[in-house]
Amino acid sequence: MKAIVRVRLKRDVLDPQGDAVKRALDHLGFEGVKGVRVGKLIELELDPALATAPDLEQRLRVMADEMLANTVVEDYEVELVS
């Protein structure tokens, strides 16, 4: 089993990395891109025994809150996949 955590900057937080990617795309001739936001995707390979844990989603949220995301400036979402 795998968990995917997608971390993105909150909407009102400036994204200088996204701005740099946008400028590079413009420079390379890729037209029509109005904006870019850069985030991160974290894949966690989980022990199959965890799949039946009743508090698995809560444990993943605690991981994200305490380690994987900076919740002051980032939002995240957790997805379980088999």
CORHU-V972401 format. One line per field, one symbol per residue. ss: DSSP state (A for helix, B for strand, O for the rest). phi: phi as a letter, one per 30 degrees, with the letter a starting at -180 (. if undefined). burial: + if it has 24 or more other C-alpha atoms within 12 Angstrom, else -. A space follows every 10 residues. Layout:
ss = ???
phi = ???
burial = ???
This chain:
ss = OBBBBBBBBO OOOOOAAAAA AAAAAAAOOO OOOOOOOOOB BBBBBOOAAA AAOOOAAAAA AAAAAAAAOO OOOBBBBBBB BO
phi = .bcccccbdd edcdbddddd dddddeddjd djddabbcbb ccccdcdedd ecddcedddd ddeddcbdbc ddbbcbbcbc bc
burial = --+++++++- ---------- ---------- ------+-+- -+-------- ---------+ +--+---++- ---+++++-- --
